[in-house]
């Protein structure tokens, strides 16, 4: 099971800071999250998604059983 961590606005919309998920690809994970939590789904396209510390944009990317997926919404300021 992958561990998904939500940050800032993504955590607010998800309603939890993190959770364990069974999906085996990044696309399946993001699709399930968008379906289960429409508020989160609304911002997912603008979020950076990191798998084990690397930004991944490939929906077919496999998620290992111990993968860490970070969902980072855009941040303002600097």
Backbone as ProteinMPNN parsed JSONL, in Angstrom:
{"seq_chain_A": "XXXXXXXXXXXXXXXXXXXXXXXXXXXXXXXXXXXXXXXXXXXXXXXXXXXXXXXXXXXXXXXXXXXXXXXXXXXXXX", "coords_chain_A": {"N_chain_A": [[0.84, -1.19, 0.0], [0.545, 2.173, -0.854], [1.695, 5.146, 0.736], [0.07, 8.116, 1.054], [0.625, 11.509, 1.197], [-0.746, 14.595, 2.042], [-0.514, 18.08, 1.505], [-0.845, 21.419, 2.795], [-3.363, 23.22, 1.115], [-4.256, 20.941, -0.215], [-4.369, 19.022, 1.803], [-6.358, 20.137, 3.374], [-8.556, 19.923, 1.64], [-8.632, 17.183, 1.243], [-9.205, 16.32, 3.753], [-7.707, 14.874, 5.482], [-4.328, 14.451, 6.683], [-2.723, 12.434, 5.701], [-2.854, 9.157, 4.156], [-3.24, 5.588, 3.622], [-3.141, 3.779, 0.582], [-4.468, 1.503, -1.922], [-4.169, 1.52, -4.713], [-2.385, 0.739, -7.735], [-1.124, 2.194, -9.711], [-0.082, 5.54, -10.558], [-1.977, 7.069, -11.966], [-4.361, 5.655, -11.457], [-4.547, 6.047, -8.72], [-4.764, 8.904, -8.511], [-7.118, 9.303, -9.949], [-8.975, 7.886, -8.359], [-8.84, 9.373, -5.986], [-9.822, 11.854, -6.876], [-12.425, 11.169, -7.535], [-13.491, 10.247, -5.097], [-13.179, 12.45, -3.449], [-14.334, 15.226, -4.375], [-13.683, 17.975, -3.966], [-10.938, 17.942, -3.574], [-10.247, 16.808, -6.008], [-10.727, 18.948, -7.692], [-8.495, 20.584, -7.447], [-6.347, 18.932, -7.974], [-5.253, 18.775, -10.667], [-3.555, 20.971, -10.711], [-1.665, 20.453, -8.859], [1.602, 19.484, -7.721], [2.958, 16.28, -7.952], [4.744, 13.985, -6.187], [6.584, 11.015, -6.232], [8.105, 8.978, -4.085], [9.893, 11.088, -3.653], [10.482, 12.139, -6.182], [9.33, 14.128, -8.864], [6.539, 13.135, -10.68], [4.846, 12.713, -13.711], [3.574, 10.835, -15.156], [0.831, 8.931, -15.729], [0.811, 6.178, -15.869], [2.789, 5.353, -14.21], [4.1, 3.017, -11.969], [3.124, 2.227, -8.605], [4.882, 1.302, -5.891], [4.618, -1.047, -3.136], [5.543, 0.167, -0.856], [5.623, 2.831, -1.502], [5.898, 6.389, -1.269], [3.75, 8.99, -1.713], [3.534, 12.308, -2.427], [1.362, 15.039, -2.351], [1.284, 18.148, -3.519], [-0.006, 21.287, -3.446], [-0.068, 24.287, -5.526], [2.036, 26.883, -4.351], [1.952, 30.176, -3.063], [3.823, 33.238, -3.017], [7.178, 33.806, -1.784]], "CA_chain_A": [[0.0, 0.0, 0.0], [1.273, 3.431, -0.91], [1.345, 6.16, 1.726], [-0.163, 9.386, 0.371], [0.665, 12.648, 2.115], [-1.339, 15.8, 1.474], [0.047, 19.277, 2.113], [-1.538, 22.711, 2.671], [-4.748, 23.178, 0.633], [-4.605, 19.561, -0.568], [-4.753, 18.365, 3.059], [-7.668, 20.681, 3.754], [-9.585, 19.362, 0.763], [-8.691, 15.736, 1.453], [-9.764, 16.092, 5.081], [-6.723, 14.119, 6.264], [-2.974, 14.797, 6.253], [-2.165, 11.308, 4.959], [-3.621, 7.918, 4.182], [-2.697, 4.454, 2.887], [-3.987, 3.481, -0.571], [-4.184, 0.244, -2.605], [-4.003, 1.648, -6.161], [-1.057, 0.296, -8.151], [-0.507, 3.179, -10.614], [-0.348, 6.922, -10.168], [-3.239, 7.49, -12.574], [-5.467, 5.038, -10.716], [-4.611, 6.733, -7.425], [-5.295, 10.256, -8.662], [-8.516, 9.168, -10.36], [-9.776, 7.482, -7.202], [-8.911, 10.508, -5.065], [-10.698, 12.872, -7.464], [-13.794, 10.664, -7.46], [-13.904, 10.149, -3.694], [-13.133, 13.776, -2.815], [-14.421, 16.196, -5.479], [-12.971, 19.214, -3.646], [-9.528, 17.667, -3.851], [-10.15, 16.609, -7.453], [-10.733, 20.244, -8.365], [-7.161, 21.193, -7.449], [-5.312, 17.96, -8.333], [-4.514, 19.075, -11.899], [-2.567, 22.035, -10.478], [-0.74, 19.996, -7.824], [2.795, 18.693, -8.03], [2.868, 14.963, -7.329], [6.048, 13.354, -6.073], [6.586, 9.62, -5.81], [9.413, 8.713, -3.47], [10.743, 12.27, -3.735], [10.679, 12.609, -7.549], [8.09, 14.551, -9.517], [6.087, 12.165, -11.686], [3.696, 13.179, -14.493], [3.141, 9.69, -15.951], [-0.268, 8.221, -15.075], [1.09, 4.744, -15.855], [3.881, 5.066, -13.275], [3.676, 2.08, -10.931], [3.327, 2.584, -7.196], [5.309, 0.154, -5.096], [3.863, -1.237, -1.891], [6.056, 1.091, 0.164], [5.806, 4.148, -2.113], [5.391, 7.598, -0.62], [3.242, 9.921, -2.711], [3.271, 13.625, -1.853], [0.489, 15.887, -3.168], [1.644, 19.516, -3.14], [-0.688, 22.31, -4.24], [0.798, 25.439, -5.805], [2.252, 27.793, -3.23], [2.16, 31.57, -3.446], [4.835, 33.921, -2.221], [8.529, 33.425, -2.152]], "C_chain_A": [[0.882, 1.249, 0.0], [0.788, 4.359, 0.206], [1.248, 7.499, 1.001], [-0.198, 10.492, 1.415], [0.161, 13.883, 1.385], [-0.792, 17.011, 2.227], [-0.844, 20.49, 1.839], [-2.979, 22.529, 2.194], [-5.181, 21.766, 0.244], [-5.039, 18.79, 0.682], [-6.119, 18.854, 3.522], [-8.778, 20.049, 2.93], [-9.727, 17.854, 0.918], [-9.338, 15.407, 2.795], [-8.862, 15.274, 5.989], [-5.328, 14.541, 5.8], [-2.3, 13.673, 5.465], [-3.067, 10.093, 5.078], [-2.899, 6.848, 3.38], [-3.679, 4.089, 1.781], [-3.513, 2.201, -1.265], [-3.918, 0.367, -4.098], [-2.551, 1.335, -6.558], [-0.383, 1.206, -9.177], [-0.882, 4.577, -10.148], [-1.675, 7.401, -10.726], [-4.445, 6.926, -11.846], [-5.65, 5.72, -9.367], [-5.255, 8.107, -7.565], [-6.755, 10.23, -9.086], [-9.423, 8.81, -9.192], [-9.917, 8.64, -6.217], [-9.873, 11.575, -5.577], [-12.163, 12.456, -7.368], [-14.314, 10.685, -6.023], [-13.997, 11.51, -3.011], [-13.139, 14.852, -3.904], [-13.696, 17.514, -5.201], [-11.487, 19.078, -3.908], [-9.322, 17.505, -5.353], [-10.093, 17.914, -8.226], [-9.349, 20.882, -8.419], [-6.06, 20.225, -7.879], [-4.568, 18.294, -9.622], [-3.432, 20.151, -11.73], [-1.509, 21.618, -9.455], [0.49, 19.33, -8.418], [2.638, 17.375, -7.279], [4.256, 14.336, -7.355], [5.856, 11.921, -5.605], [7.999, 9.311, -5.341], [10.394, 9.845, -3.721], [10.979, 12.818, -5.131], [9.343, 12.989, -8.166], [7.766, 13.599, -10.658], [4.848, 12.732, -12.372], [3.09, 12.052, -15.325], [2.063, 8.913, -15.195], [-0.03, 6.722, -14.987], [2.215, 4.362, -14.895], [3.381, 4.127, -12.182], [3.961, 2.627, -9.541], [3.694, 1.322, -6.44], [4.547, 0.088, -3.779], [4.321, -0.295, -0.792], [6.272, 2.499, -0.383], [5.248, 5.249, -1.219], [5.012, 8.575, -1.722], [2.903, 11.225, -2.005], [2.447, 14.446, -2.83], [0.668, 17.319, -2.66], [0.909, 20.507, -4.021], [0.286, 23.445, -4.55], [0.865, 26.356, -4.585], [2.475, 29.195, -3.755], [3.265, 32.16, -2.566], [6.223, 33.508, -2.64], [9.5, 34.096, -1.348]], "O_chain_A": [[1.841, 1.35, 0.765], [-0.389, 4.35, 0.567], [2.22, 7.963, 0.405], [-0.948, 10.424, 2.388], [0.578, 14.179, 0.265], [-0.628, 16.967, 3.446], [-1.503, 20.578, 0.803], [-3.738, 21.77, 2.797], [-6.359, 21.432, 0.364], [-5.976, 17.993, 0.623], [-6.937, 18.071, 4.005], [-9.823, 19.682, 3.466], [-10.817, 17.309, 0.744], [-9.944, 14.348, 2.957], [-9.211, 15.01, 7.139], [-5.158, 14.944, 4.65], [-1.408, 13.929, 4.656], [-3.918, 10.004, 5.963], [-2.043, 7.16, 2.552], [-4.892, 4.084, 1.993], [-2.333, 1.852, -1.215], [-3.475, -0.606, -4.709], [-1.616, 1.628, -5.813], [0.794, 1.021, -9.486], [-1.869, 4.77, -9.439], [-2.428, 8.077, -10.025], [-5.436, 7.626, -11.638], [-6.777, 5.944, -8.925], [-6.183, 8.439, -6.827], [-7.547, 11.054, -8.627], [-10.512, 9.367, -9.052], [-10.999, 8.863, -5.673], [-10.65, 12.135, -4.804], [-13.038, 13.293, -7.146], [-15.448, 11.094, -5.772], [-14.804, 11.698, -2.1], [-12.082, 15.333, -4.311], [-13.144, 18.111, -6.126], [-10.853, 20.005, -4.41], [-8.342, 18.002, -5.908], [-9.481, 17.984, -9.292], [-9.058, 21.644, -9.341], [-4.936, 20.661, -8.128], [-3.352, 18.115, -9.675], [-2.498, 20.221, -12.53], [-0.557, 22.36, -9.215], [0.43, 18.7, -9.474], [2.237, 17.357, -6.116], [4.862, 14.18, -8.415], [5.067, 11.649, -4.7], [8.957, 9.376, -6.112], [11.576, 9.609, -3.969], [11.614, 13.863, -5.272], [8.351, 12.275, -8.019], [8.617, 13.299, -11.495], [3.912, 13.177, -11.707], [2.181, 12.295, -16.119], [2.335, 8.312, -14.156], [-0.603, 6.057, -14.125], [2.559, 3.186, -14.777], [2.366, 4.398, -11.541], [4.908, 3.385, -9.331], [2.902, 0.382, -6.362], [3.91, 1.057, -3.367], [3.549, 0.008, 0.118], [7.021, 3.281, 0.203], [4.258, 5.059, -0.511], [5.839, 8.943, -2.556], [2.079, 11.245, -1.09], [2.793, 14.541, -4.007], [0.269, 17.661, -1.547], [1.166, 20.57, -5.223], [1.336, 23.557, -3.918], [-0.127, 26.566, -3.888], [3.12, 29.378, -4.788], [3.584, 31.626, -1.504], [6.423, 32.936, -3.711], [10.7, 33.889, -1.527]]}, "name": "protein", "num_of_chains": 1, "seq": "XXXXXXXXXXXXXXXXXXXXXXXXXXXXXXXXXXXXXXXXXXXXXXXXXXXXXXXXXXXXXXXXXXXXXXXXXXXXXX"}
